[in-house]
Amino acid sequence: MSKATARNDQSSSNVANLEDRLRNKSNSAAMETEFDLEMSELALTTEYGYYVELSAAKDVGDFKRRIDNAIKRLGFSDFAFVRLAAAEDSGELITVNPALMDAYYKAGLYENDMAIQHAAQDVQHFFRSTINEYVFQIPFTCDLTRSMRQTDELNRSFGYYDYYNVPSKAKNGNGNVVLSVTRRGMMPAALKRKVKDCYSDLQLLCDAIDYISMTKFPDDLLGPDDQQPREVKINPRPLLVLDMLANRDLNITEVAGELGINVVTANRHLQAARKAFGVRTNHAAIKQGVLNKLIKYK
Protein backbone atom coordinates (compact mmCIF):
# COMPACT_ATOMS: atom_id res chain seq x y z
CA MET A 1 0.00 0.00 0.00
CA SER A 2 1.35 3.46 -0.90
CA LYS A 3 1.81 6.21 1.70
CA ALA A 4 -0.82 8.37 -0.06
CA THR A 5 -3.35 5.52 0.02
CA ALA A 6 -2.59 4.89 3.67
CA ARG A 7 -3.11 8.58 4.49
CA ASN A 8 -6.43 8.66 2.58
CA ASP A 9 -7.61 5.49 4.36
CA GLN A 10 -6.61 6.97 7.71
CA SER A 11 -8.42 10.26 6.91
CA SER A 12 -11.58 8.37 5.89
CA SER A 13 -11.36 6.33 9.09
CA ASN A 14 -10.94 9.50 11.19
CA VAL A 15 -13.99 11.12 9.61
CA ALA A 16 -16.06 7.94 10.09
CA ASN A 17 -15.01 7.78 13.74
CA LEU A 18 -15.98 11.40 14.27
CA GLU A 19 -19.37 10.80 12.69
CA ASP A 20 -19.92 7.85 15.07
CA ARG A 21 -18.91 10.05 17.98
CA LEU A 22 -21.40 12.69 16.85
CA ARG A 23 -24.26 10.19 16.83
CA ASN A 24 -23.32 8.65 20.18
CA LYS A 25 -21.88 11.70 21.89
CA SER A 26 -22.00 11.56 25.70
CA ASN A 27 -23.31 14.39 27.85
CA SER A 28 -20.13 14.50 29.87
CA ALA A 29 -18.20 17.79 29.65
CA ALA A 30 -14.89 16.00 29.21
CA MET A 31 -16.04 14.03 26.16
CA GLU A 32 -17.65 17.13 24.61
CA THR A 33 -14.36 19.02 24.93
CA GLU A 34 -12.41 16.16 23.36
CA PHE A 35 -14.93 15.88 20.53
CA ASP A 36 -14.92 19.63 19.82
CA LEU A 37 -11.12 19.62 19.66
CA GLU A 38 -11.12 16.81 17.10
CA MET A 39 -13.80 18.59 15.03
CA SER A 40 -11.66 21.75 15.08
CA GLU A 41 -8.66 19.77 13.87
CA LEU A 42 -10.75 18.29 11.05
CA ALA A 43 -11.95 21.79 10.03
CA LEU A 44 -8.37 23.09 10.01
CA THR A 45 -7.32 20.17 7.80
CA THR A 46 -10.18 20.90 5.38
CA GLU A 47 -9.39 24.63 5.31
CA TYR A 48 -5.69 23.96 4.71
CA GLY A 49 -6.63 21.60 1.88
CA TYR A 50 -8.63 24.32 0.11
CA TYR A 51 -5.82 26.85 0.44
CA VAL A 52 -3.26 24.37 -0.92
CA GLU A 53 -5.49 23.31 -3.81
CA LEU A 54 -6.54 26.79 -4.89
CA SER A 55 -3.19 28.52 -4.38
CA ALA A 56 -1.61 26.07 -6.85
CA ALA A 57 -3.63 27.70 -9.67
CA LYS A 58 -1.44 28.95 -12.53
CA ASP A 59 -3.87 31.62 -13.72
CA VAL A 60 -7.44 32.86 -13.21
CA GLY A 61 -8.89 30.23 -15.53
CA ASP A 62 -7.14 27.47 -13.59
CA PHE A 63 -8.27 29.09 -10.31
CA LYS A 64 -11.89 29.04 -11.50
CA ARG A 65 -11.60 25.38 -12.57
CA ARG A 66 -10.21 24.40 -9.18
CA ILE A 67 -13.06 26.19 -7.38
CA ASP A 68 -15.53 24.47 -9.71
CA ASN A 69 -14.01 21.08 -8.91
CA ALA A 70 -14.29 21.76 -5.17
CA ILE A 71 -17.91 22.86 -5.60
CA LYS A 72 -18.78 19.73 -7.57
CA ARG A 73 -17.16 17.48 -4.96
CA LEU A 74 -19.58 18.98 -2.44
CA GLY A 75 -22.49 18.05 -4.70
CA PHE A 76 -23.34 21.35 -6.41
CA SER A 77 -23.34 22.16 -10.12
CA ASP A 78 -22.70 25.92 -10.26
CA PHE A 79 -21.30 28.77 -8.19
CA ALA A 80 -20.79 32.53 -8.17
CA PHE A 81 -18.24 34.40 -6.06
CA VAL A 82 -18.85 38.16 -5.98
CA ARG A 83 -17.28 41.17 -4.23
CA LEU A 84 -20.32 43.15 -3.16
CA ALA A 85 -18.57 46.42 -2.25
CA ALA A 86 -16.70 46.70 -5.54
CA ALA A 87 -17.95 49.30 -7.99
CA GLU A 88 -17.92 46.52 -10.56
CA ASP A 89 -17.12 42.88 -9.86
CA SER A 90 -14.85 41.18 -12.38
CA GLY A 91 -17.47 38.52 -13.13
CA GLU A 92 -14.67 35.99 -13.61
CA LEU A 93 -15.64 33.60 -10.83
CA ILE A 94 -19.14 32.62 -12.00
CA THR A 95 -20.26 29.35 -13.60
CA VAL A 96 -24.01 30.04 -13.53
CA ASN A 97 -25.36 30.03 -17.10
CA PRO A 98 -23.94 33.13 -18.90
CA ALA A 99 -27.21 33.73 -20.78
CA LEU A 100 -29.03 33.94 -17.44
CA MET A 101 -26.49 36.39 -16.03
CA ASP A 102 -26.67 38.52 -19.17
CA ALA A 103 -30.47 38.69 -18.99
CA TYR A 104 -30.30 39.47 -15.26
CA TYR A 105 -28.04 42.49 -15.76
CA LYS A 106 -29.71 43.74 -18.93
CA ALA A 107 -33.10 43.78 -17.20
CA GLY A 108 -31.63 45.73 -14.26
CA LEU A 109 -32.78 43.06 -11.78
CA TYR A 110 -29.64 43.61 -9.69
CA GLU A 111 -31.01 46.97 -8.53
CA ASN A 112 -33.89 45.45 -6.51
CA ASP A 113 -32.35 42.10 -5.61
CA MET A 114 -32.97 41.71 -1.88
CA ALA A 115 -30.65 38.68 -1.75
CA ILE A 116 -27.72 40.83 -2.90
CA GLN A 117 -28.64 43.62 -0.49
CA HIS A 118 -28.92 41.18 2.42
CA ALA A 119 -25.56 39.55 1.62
CA ALA A 120 -23.92 42.98 1.48
CA GLN A 121 -25.10 43.84 5.00
CA ASP A 122 -24.92 40.57 6.92
CA VAL A 123 -22.72 37.49 7.18
CA GLN A 124 -25.42 34.96 8.08
CA HIS A 125 -25.81 32.19 5.50
CA PHE A 126 -29.21 32.09 3.77
CA PHE A 127 -31.22 30.51 0.96
CA ARG A 128 -32.56 32.72 -1.83
CA SER A 129 -35.94 30.97 -1.43
CA THR A 130 -36.18 32.34 2.12
CA ILE A 131 -35.81 35.91 0.83
CA ASN A 132 -38.34 35.19 -1.93
CA GLU A 133 -40.90 33.86 0.57
CA TYR A 134 -40.58 37.06 2.59
CA VAL A 135 -40.88 39.37 -0.41
CA PHE A 136 -43.75 37.44 -2.04
CA GLN A 137 -45.84 37.94 1.12
CA ILE A 138 -45.83 41.72 0.64
CA PRO A 139 -49.54 42.51 0.06
CA PHE A 140 -48.99 45.03 -2.72
CA THR A 141 -47.09 45.25 -5.98
CA CYS A 142 -44.09 47.54 -6.37
CA ASP A 143 -40.77 47.65 -8.24
CA LEU A 144 -39.21 45.39 -5.60
CA THR A 145 -41.84 42.63 -5.78
CA ARG A 146 -42.01 42.75 -9.59
CA SER A 147 -38.22 42.57 -9.87
CA MET A 148 -37.90 39.70 -7.38
CA ARG A 149 -40.63 37.68 -9.12
CA GLN A 150 -38.98 38.33 -12.47
CA THR A 151 -35.64 37.15 -11.06
CA ASP A 152 -37.26 34.00 -9.68
CA GLU A 153 -38.94 33.25 -13.02
CA LEU A 154 -35.66 33.85 -14.87
CA ASN A 155 -33.76 31.48 -12.57
CA ARG A 156 -36.43 28.80 -12.91
CA SER A 157 -36.43 29.10 -16.70
CA PHE A 158 -32.77 28.01 -16.61
CA GLY A 159 -33.40 25.22 -14.10
CA TYR A 160 -32.09 27.02 -10.99
CA TYR A 161 -34.73 26.66 -8.26
CA ASP A 162 -32.74 27.92 -5.28
CA TYR A 163 -29.30 29.17 -4.22
CA TYR A 164 -27.44 28.90 -0.93
CA ASN A 165 -25.51 32.07 -0.12
CA VAL A 166 -22.42 32.34 2.09
CA PRO A 167 -21.61 36.02 2.81
CA SER A 168 -18.37 36.87 4.57
CA LYS A 169 -16.33 39.94 5.48
CA ALA A 170 -13.81 40.58 2.68
CA LYS A 171 -10.26 40.00 3.84
CA ASN A 172 -9.11 43.27 2.25
CA GLY A 173 -11.55 45.13 4.54
CA ASN A 174 -13.73 46.33 1.67
CA GLY A 175 -17.27 45.24 2.55
CA ASN A 176 -18.58 41.73 2.03
CA VAL A 177 -17.99 38.92 -0.43
CA VAL A 178 -20.50 36.15 -1.12
CA LEU A 179 -20.20 32.61 -2.40
CA SER A 180 -23.46 31.34 -3.92
CA VAL A 181 -23.93 27.70 -4.81
CA THR A 182 -26.73 25.78 -6.48
CA ARG A 183 -27.49 22.51 -8.22
CA ARG A 184 -29.31 22.83 -11.50
CA GLY A 185 -32.63 20.97 -11.48
CA MET A 186 -32.62 20.47 -7.69
CA MET A 187 -35.72 21.60 -5.79
CA PRO A 188 -35.29 23.89 -2.72
CA ALA A 189 -36.05 21.16 -0.15
CA ALA A 190 -33.41 18.86 -1.66
CA LEU A 191 -30.86 21.69 -1.79
CA LYS A 192 -31.44 22.35 1.91
CA ARG A 193 -30.67 18.71 2.68
CA LYS A 194 -27.55 18.88 0.54
CA VAL A 195 -26.27 21.99 2.33
CA LYS A 196 -26.59 20.31 5.75
CA ASP A 197 -23.76 17.97 4.76
CA CYS A 198 -21.27 20.74 3.95
CA TYR A 199 -22.23 23.93 5.80
CA SER A 200 -18.78 24.52 7.31
CA ASP A 201 -16.95 23.45 4.14
CA LEU A 202 -18.67 26.21 2.17
CA GLN A 203 -17.57 28.86 4.67
CA LEU A 204 -13.98 27.59 4.56
CA LEU A 205 -14.06 27.52 0.76
CA CYS A 206 -15.46 31.07 0.60
CA ASP A 207 -12.65 32.33 2.83
CA ALA A 208 -10.00 30.53 0.76
CA ILE A 209 -11.35 31.97 -2.52
CA ASP A 210 -11.37 35.47 -1.05
CA TYR A 211 -7.83 35.27 0.32
CA ILE A 212 -6.24 33.76 -2.80
CA SER A 213 -8.11 36.18 -5.09
CA MET A 214 -6.68 39.04 -3.05
CA THR A 215 -3.11 37.77 -2.74
CA LYS A 216 -2.47 35.91 -5.99
CA PHE A 217 -4.75 37.47 -8.64
CA PRO A 218 -5.53 41.01 -7.42
CA ASP A 219 -5.13 42.67 -10.83
CA ASP A 220 -7.57 40.26 -12.46
CA LEU A 221 -10.12 39.73 -9.69
CA LEU A 222 -10.02 42.87 -7.56
CA GLY A 223 -9.39 45.41 -10.28
CA PRO A 224 -8.26 48.98 -9.57
CA ASP A 225 -8.92 50.40 -6.14
CA ASP A 226 -12.56 51.45 -6.49
CA GLN A 227 -12.18 53.87 -3.60
CA GLN A 228 -9.94 56.11 -5.67
CA PRO A 229 -11.53 58.88 -7.77
CA ARG A 230 -11.06 58.63 -11.51
CA GLU A 231 -11.44 61.07 -14.38
CA VAL A 232 -15.03 60.90 -15.59
CA LYS A 233 -16.71 62.73 -18.46
CA ILE A 234 -20.45 62.88 -17.90
CA ASN A 235 -23.13 65.32 -19.01
CA PRO A 236 -25.20 67.22 -16.41
CA ARG A 237 -28.54 65.58 -17.23
CA PRO A 238 -27.52 61.93 -16.54
CA LEU A 239 -25.81 63.15 -13.38
CA LEU A 240 -29.01 64.91 -12.28
CA VAL A 241 -31.02 61.72 -12.74
CA LEU A 242 -28.48 59.81 -10.63
CA ASP A 243 -28.55 62.53 -7.97
CA MET A 244 -32.35 62.33 -7.72
CA LEU A 245 -32.25 58.55 -7.39
CA ALA A 246 -29.64 58.87 -4.64
CA ASN A 247 -31.22 61.68 -2.63
CA ARG A 248 -34.95 61.92 -3.34
CA ASP A 249 -36.09 58.31 -2.65
CA LEU A 250 -37.81 58.23 -6.05
CA ASN A 251 -38.11 55.48 -8.64
CA ILE A 252 -37.25 56.16 -12.27
CA THR A 253 -40.90 56.86 -13.23
CA GLU A 254 -41.15 59.50 -10.50
CA VAL A 255 -37.80 61.01 -11.51
CA ALA A 256 -39.03 61.31 -15.10
CA GLY A 257 -42.21 63.06 -13.88
CA GLU A 258 -40.20 65.50 -11.74
CA LEU A 259 -37.98 66.40 -14.72
CA GLY A 260 -40.85 66.58 -17.21
CA ILE A 261 -39.44 63.84 -19.45
CA ASN A 262 -40.69 60.39 -20.36
CA VAL A 263 -39.40 57.20 -18.76
CA VAL A 264 -37.58 56.10 -21.92
CA THR A 265 -35.52 59.30 -21.90
CA ALA A 266 -34.83 58.98 -18.18
CA ASN A 267 -33.56 55.42 -18.70
CA ARG A 268 -31.33 56.64 -21.53
CA HIS A 269 -29.80 59.14 -19.11
CA LEU A 270 -29.13 56.29 -16.67
CA GLN A 271 -27.60 54.22 -19.45
CA ALA A 272 -25.32 57.14 -20.32
CA ALA A 273 -24.33 57.51 -16.65
CA ARG A 274 -23.49 53.81 -16.32
CA LYS A 275 -21.42 53.98 -19.49
CA ALA A 276 -19.57 57.09 -18.28
CA PHE A 277 -18.60 55.39 -15.02
CA GLY A 278 -17.89 52.05 -16.70
CA VAL A 279 -20.33 50.05 -14.56
CA ARG A 280 -23.38 47.85 -15.13
CA THR A 281 -25.79 48.98 -12.41
CA ASN A 282 -27.36 52.23 -11.23
CA HIS A 283 -26.21 51.50 -7.68
CA ALA A 284 -22.59 51.24 -8.85
CA ALA A 285 -22.98 54.46 -10.88
CA ILE A 286 -24.28 56.33 -7.82
CA LYS A 287 -21.36 54.99 -5.77
CA GLN A 288 -18.86 56.18 -8.38
CA GLY A 289 -20.60 59.56 -8.51
CA VAL A 290 -20.13 59.93 -4.74
CA LEU A 291 -16.50 58.73 -4.84
CA ASN A 292 -15.70 61.20 -7.59
CA LYS A 293 -17.46 63.99 -5.63
CA LEU A 294 -19.99 64.52 -8.42
CA ILE A 295 -22.89 63.55 -6.15
CA LYS A 296 -23.37 64.43 -2.51
CA TYR A 297 -25.76 62.57 -0.22
CA LYS A 298 -28.07 65.11 1.41
TORLONU-83845 format. One line per field, with one value per residue (C-alpha): residue in one letter; x, y, z. Coordinates in pm, whole numbers. Each point is the difference from the previous one (the first is absolute). Example, Ala and Ser with C-alpha at 12.3 -4.5 7.8 and 13.67 -1.06 7.14 Angstrom:
// residues 2
res: a, s
xx: 1230, 137
yy: -450, 344
zz: 780, -66
***
This chain:
// residues 298
res: m, s, k, a, t, a, r, n, d, q, s, s, s, n, v, a, n, l, e, d, r, l, r, n, k, s, n, s, a, a, m, e, t, e, f, d, l, e, m, s, e, l, a, l, t, t, e, y, g, y, y, v, e, l, s, a, a, k, d, v, g, d, f, k, r, r, i, d, n, a, i, k, r, l, g, f, s, d, f, a, f, v, r, l, a, a, a, e, d, s, g, e, l, i, t, v, n, p, a, l, m, d, a, y, y, k, a, g, l, y, e, n, d, m, a, i, q, h, a, a, q, d, v, q, h, f, f, r, s, t, i, n, e, y, v, f, q, i, p, f, t, c, d, l, t, r, s, m, r, q, t, d, e, l, n, r, s, f, g, y, y, d, y, y, n, v, p, s, k, a, k, n, g, n, g, n, v, v, l, s, v, t, r, r, g, m, m, p, a, a, l, k, r, k, v, k, d, c, y, s, d, l, q, l, l, c, d, a, i, d, y, i, s, m, t, k, f, p, d, d, l, l, g, p, d, d, q, q, p, r, e, v, k, i, n, p, r, p, l, l, v, l, d, m, l, a, n, r, d, l, n, i, t, e, v, a, g, e, l, g, i, n, v, v, t, a, n, r, h, l, q, a, a, r, k, a, f, g, v, r, t, n, h, a, a, i, k, q, g, v, l, n, k, l, i, k, y, k
xx: 0, 135, 46, -263, -253, 76, -52, -332, -118, 100, -181, -316, 22, 42, -305, -207, 105, -97, -339, -55, 101, -249, -286, 94, 144, -12, -131, 318, 193, 331, -115, -161, 329, 195, -252, 1, 380, 0, -268, 214, 300, -209, -120, 358, 105, -286, 79, 370, -94, -200, 281, 256, -223, -105, 335, 158, -202, 219, -243, -357, -145, 175, -113, -362, 29, 139, -285, -247, 152, -28, -362, -87, 162, -242, -291, -85, 0, 64, 140, 51, 255, -61, 157, -304, 175, 187, -125, 3, 80, 227, -262, 280, -97, -350, -112, -375, -135, 142, -327, -182, 254, -18, -380, 17, 226, -167, -339, 147, -115, 314, -137, -288, 154, -62, 232, 293, -92, -28, 336, 164, -118, 18, 220, -270, -39, -340, -201, -134, -338, -24, 37, -253, -256, 32, -30, -287, -209, 1, -371, 55, 190, 300, 332, 156, -263, -17, 379, 32, -273, 165, 334, -162, -168, 328, 190, -267, 0, 366, -63, 131, -264, 199, 344, 186, 193, 309, 81, 324, 204, 252, 355, 115, -244, -218, -354, -131, 59, -251, 30, -326, -47, -280, -76, -182, -332, 1, -310, 43, -76, 264, 255, -58, 77, 312, 128, -32, 283, 249, -96, 345, 183, -172, 110, 359, -8, -140, 281, 265, -135, -2, 354, 159, -187, 143, 357, 64, -228, -78, 40, -244, -255, 10, 63, 113, -66, -364, 38, 224, -159, 47, -38, -359, -168, -374, -268, -207, -334, 102, 171, -320, -201, 254, -7, -380, 10, 261, -158, -373, -114, -172, -30, 86, -365, -25, 335, -123, -318, 201, 222, -287, 141, -125, 129, 182, 206, 69, 127, 223, 153, 67, 153, 228, 99, 84, 207, 185, 97, 71, -244, -305, -241, -157, 115, 362, -39, -130, 292, 250, -174, 47, 363, 80, -176, -253, -290, -48, -239, -231
yy: 0, 346, 275, 216, -285, -63, 369, 8, -317, 148, 329, -189, -204, 317, 162, -318, -16, 362, -60, -295, 220, 264, -250, -154, 305, -14, 283, 11, 329, -179, -197, 310, 189, -286, -28, 375, -1, -281, 178, 316, -198, -148, 350, 130, -292, 73, 373, -67, -236, 272, 253, -248, -106, 348, 173, -245, 163, 125, 267, 124, -263, -276, 162, -5, -366, -98, 179, -172, -339, 68, 110, -313, -225, 150, -93, 330, 81, 376, 285, 376, 187, 376, 301, 198, 327, 28, 260, -278, -364, -170, -266, -253, -239, -98, -327, 69, -1, 310, 60, 21, 245, 213, 17, 78, 302, 125, 4, 195, -267, 55, 336, -152, -335, -39, -303, 215, 279, -244, -163, 343, 86, -327, -308, -253, -277, -10, -158, 221, -175, 137, 357, -72, -133, 320, 231, -193, 50, 378, 79, 252, 22, 229, 11, -226, -276, 12, -18, -287, -202, 65, -118, -315, -75, 60, -237, -268, 30, -109, -279, 180, -36, 126, 125, -27, 317, 27, 368, 85, 307, 64, -58, 327, 186, 120, -109, -351, -281, -277, -354, -127, -364, -192, -327, 32, -186, -50, 113, 229, -273, -230, 283, 66, -364, 17, 311, -168, -234, 277, 319, 59, -107, 276, 265, -127, -7, 355, 126, -180, 144, 350, -20, -151, 242, 286, -127, -186, 156, 354, 166, -241, -53, 314, 254, 357, 142, 105, 242, 224, 277, -25, 244, -17, 183, 15, 244, 190, -164, -365, 122, 176, -319, -191, 272, -20, -378, 32, 281, 24, -361, -8, -275, 68, 70, 264, 151, 30, 175, 244, 90, 18, -274, -345, -319, -110, 320, -32, -356, 122, 250, -285, -207, 292, 37, -370, 17, 311, -170, -334, -200, -220, 113, 325, -73, -26, 322, 187, -134, 119, 338, 37, -120, 247, 279, 53, -97, 88, -186, 254
zz: 0, -90, 260, -176, 8, 365, 82, -191, 178, 335, -80, -102, 320, 210, -158, 48, 365, 53, -158, 238, 291, -113, -2, 335, 171, 381, 215, 202, -22, -44, -305, -155, 32, -157, -283, -71, -16, -256, -207, 5, -121, -282, -102, -2, -221, -242, -7, -60, -283, -177, 33, -136, -289, -108, 51, -247, -282, -286, -119, 51, -232, 194, 328, -119, -107, 339, 180, -233, 80, 374, -43, -197, 261, 252, -226, -171, -371, -14, 207, 2, 211, 8, 175, 107, 91, -329, -245, -257, 70, -252, -75, -48, 278, -117, -160, 7, -357, -180, -188, 334, 141, -314, 18, 373, -50, -317, 173, 294, 248, 209, 116, 202, 90, 373, 13, -115, 241, 291, -80, -14, 352, 192, 26, 90, -258, -173, -281, -279, 40, 355, -129, -276, 250, 202, -300, -163, 316, -48, -58, -278, -326, -39, -187, 264, -18, -381, -28, 249, -174, -335, 141, 138, -334, -185, 230, -34, -379, 9, 251, 311, 273, 298, 106, 329, 81, 221, 72, 176, 91, -280, 116, -159, 229, -287, 88, -52, -246, -69, -128, -152, -89, -167, -174, -328, 2, 379, 190, 307, 257, -151, -13, 370, 77, -214, 179, 342, -99, -81, 185, 151, -317, -197, 250, -11, -380, -16, 223, -207, -328, 147, 137, -312, -229, 204, 31, -325, -265, 122, -341, -163, 277, 213, -272, 71, 343, -35, 289, -207, -210, -374, -287, -121, -287, 56, -111, 260, -82, 69, 316, 110, -46, 211, 266, 25, 33, 275, 201, -71, 69, -340, -259, -363, -96, 273, -101, -359, 122, 214, -298, -249, -224, -91, 160, -316, 2, 372, -52, -283, 242, 244, -278, -87, 367, 33, -317, 121, 326, -168, 214, -57, 272, 118, 355, -117, -203, 306, 205, -261, -13, 377, -10, -275, 196, -279, 227, 364, 229, 163
***
